[in-house]
Amino acid sequence: MTGDRPLTRHVVVMGVSGAGKTTVARGISELTGLRFAEADEFHSESNVARMRSGVPLDDADRWPWLRDLAAWMAARHAEGVSTVLACSALKRSYRDVLRQGPPDVEFVHLAGAAELIRDRMSRRADHYMPASLLDSQRAILEPLTPEEAGVVLDVALAPDELAGAAVARLGLPAGIPVSGR
């Protein structure tokens, strides 16, 4: 039909800091062609400064950021471009805001043992999120509920296995064309 938008898919790779969201989301992008975005790059400078200093963000800090992410996905949908976003999306209410963007959003929740994630965080040299904030993130984490579209994967798997499992379990086709990639 004339004027119909092409079918797009929008995937959010979620979980606490250190779970491997960025690596897995990039892997999904490479396997499928979905346009990748890192939610951390959408944070305001004041949010980054707070996190860098070890102060957890509160909901008031997150709402504008989440709305910007939803708007980014909605704009890509309007362009006919599928997306994969690395974003903590720790609470159901945060995921609800993300779902206000494009018509359908699916989630890949990277879950696993705190000890493994803390170890990964302690070895990162290039990220502003200190390992000291892991407990605050775990405290507010609300796992996906049965009515939320998505899958839960164990972070103990290698990143390429996680990306492949996400693609397979969500039924994402390989090589979705992405304009402007």
Secondary structure, 3 states (H helix, E strand, C coil): CCCCCCCCCEEEEECCCCCCHHHHHHHHHHHHCCEEEEHHHHCCHHHHHHHHCCCCCCHHHHHHHHHHHHHHHHHHHHCCCCEEEECCCCCHHHHHHHCCCCCCCEEEEEECCHHHHHHHHHHCCCCCCCHHHHHHHHHHCCCCCCCCCEEEEECCCCHHHHHHHHHHHHCCCCCCCCCCC
